Amino acid sequence: MTTIGKSNKTLIWDWPLRAFHWLLVLSLAGSWITAEAGLEWAQTHRLLGYFTLGLILFRIIWGALGPRHSRFTESITGPTSLWKSLSELLERSPSSYPGHSPIGGWASLALIALVGIQATSGLFISDDIFNSGPYNSVVGKDLASTLGWLHHTNFDILLIAVSAHVLVMAWYRLRKNQDLVLPMITGFKSTSSEHEIPGPKSLLAFFIILTVGVLVFLMVELAPEPEYFF
């Protein structure tokens, strides 16, 4: 089996995955800012929520159909591998995994779940004054209140999870002398050529993006008329 030197670069992260990652960062930042900015930004906040939901739907599909390192089956492993990955986290040596480590895979899945809960719960909530999610009228007031609590509480949990993610990135850079950020920008890592992906599956990515866009659009357009309280 032929390998390449560590100084050479191997394509690991496809552009659709990288685009998802950075668009999600921007979307979450925008959602946070517009949530704190006041009622005049409520519509923008809602649109960002729809966009975020589309990103999550894309990532779920891409996790099943994308290149090998984008697939959940590549990094979602059992407890033995997870424990080994946790142990290696404390070592100074760089990660030996070409894509996500088991702990990284599970952490990514947890973040996707938290963001999915955030975007989905927002569809059903209301501030009981001016703004309602498109599906607020299909749930009772008590359930809408519970989902509102979930929406706000889950965001606090999401902030903790994102902060932990950033700290782990810093830990890898300072403790292991391994940059995990640049590969998520360029797609290339210093690893064996046997791990290289053959291509980003661009046509498939564009088809999924179009399909998800249509689904989210129809979800919003076909929603019942929201109730407003004055």
Beta strands, then each sheet from edge to edge (+ up, - down):
strand 1: 10-11
strand 2: 188-189
sheet 1: 1+ 2-
end
